[in-house]
Each structure stands twice: as structure tokens, then as C-alpha cells.
């Protein structure tokens, strides 16, 4: 079974679209976990209303009472997942949620799914955003000694066995960096799928939307990179 985790922080306007896209999931054996990640808008009410309308797919939501961070929300959903294969993506709909099902077809054809990690790579991005992403990936790769690319691209997908490697995941957007690095140093086979990256329809970007949030993201990521690098040196990882 495939488990899909989607963190939702103040995404009330996007949830009806998400439910509509996923209500006709092309797979009979799939569960979808929407994580209300400590939302302060009417996300919980919208989730209840929309999920009550879904009849042909296993879709549910879990509530995080206080927003601690993107990574914490995702891992809350992951810990509630029951599938052999786990994936996550974003609720902003800037990439098509159906990309997960396309990626799953590739994942299932892998010679060794337990040692496989799938990720998206974003296409059609604004030049400045692409340059920012390239710069962060270059810095991360140099500091950690492992080639990383388009770190925050979605979806991410892996076998449940991968959870055995996750010991102390970060609570913020560094989670994507952390899992990619784990997959790299443990010599996982990577499947890369291109995904079209569009504009947000509703709400505000939670990560690197504006240059102000990009600066905060850079600061947090740099702090985490050097923390992770230090843990490698002392043998924590």
C-alpha cells in the first residue's frame, strides 16, 4: 500500500482542490493523510467537511495542536502511515499531486524498492528561484560531501524500511535535506522524475516564497547543515 502525507498549515482554500484531485486516486490500495499542522485559520473545519464528502478513497487527517514546523508536521503524518511505501508532497499545489502516482509507477519497477528513493526535480521555475535553489544545493553538497540537487522538490518517496535510518529528524524545512542526505550516504538508488512547477493559487508560501522568507530559510538551513556536519564528525550519524 502507498501512504501519502500532505502537511497543511493554513491551507483552507487549497484543501477542497486537494480533496477533489485525490478523490479519484488511480490506485485502489492507497491511504492519504492530511496533516493539519497547527493551523490558525479554518483548515480543521474545511478538512472535516471535505473528507466527509470523499467516498472512494482512504483519506483522513491528523491534527498537530501547535505548529512546530514543516518537518514535524510531515513526520507526524509519516508516523501515522501504514503503507509499505511512503510519500509526501506539499499542499500548495505548485506541483501536481498526481505526480505521486506517476512516481509510484516508476518506484514499483525498481529492482530493489527497499533501497530506492524517489524525488522530483522542478521544471519551469523563475530564473531567480532556480538560482537560489542551485546555490543552496551547491552549498549543502560542499559542506556535507555529498551531491544534492533541488533539495526541496516534491514528491519524496521511499520504502518503509527507510524509516529505520531516521533517528533525529529536524522539525523545519531541513527535513528534505536530511532525508536526501541519509539516502545518499546509505547508497540508495535514486529515481528522479521531472515535475512542472507553477504558481500558487491560494495562500502564501511557507518556505522560500518572498526574499524575506528566503533569507530566513537560508539562515535556518546553514545552521542545520553545520549541525549535521558536526554530528557526522563525531559519529552520531
Secondary structure, 3 states (H helix, E strand, C coil): CEEEEEEECCCHHHHHHHHHHHCCCCCCCEEEEEEEECCCCCHHHHHHHHHHHCCCCEEEEEEECCCCCHHHHHHHHHHCCCCCEEEEEECCCCCCCCHHHHHHHHHHCCCCHHHEEEEEEEECCCHHHHHHHHHHHHHHHHHHCCCCCCCCCCCEEEEHHHHHHCCCCCCCCHHHHHHHHHHHHCCCEEEEEEEECCCCCCCCCCCCCCHHHHHHHHHHHHHHHHHHHHHHHCCCC
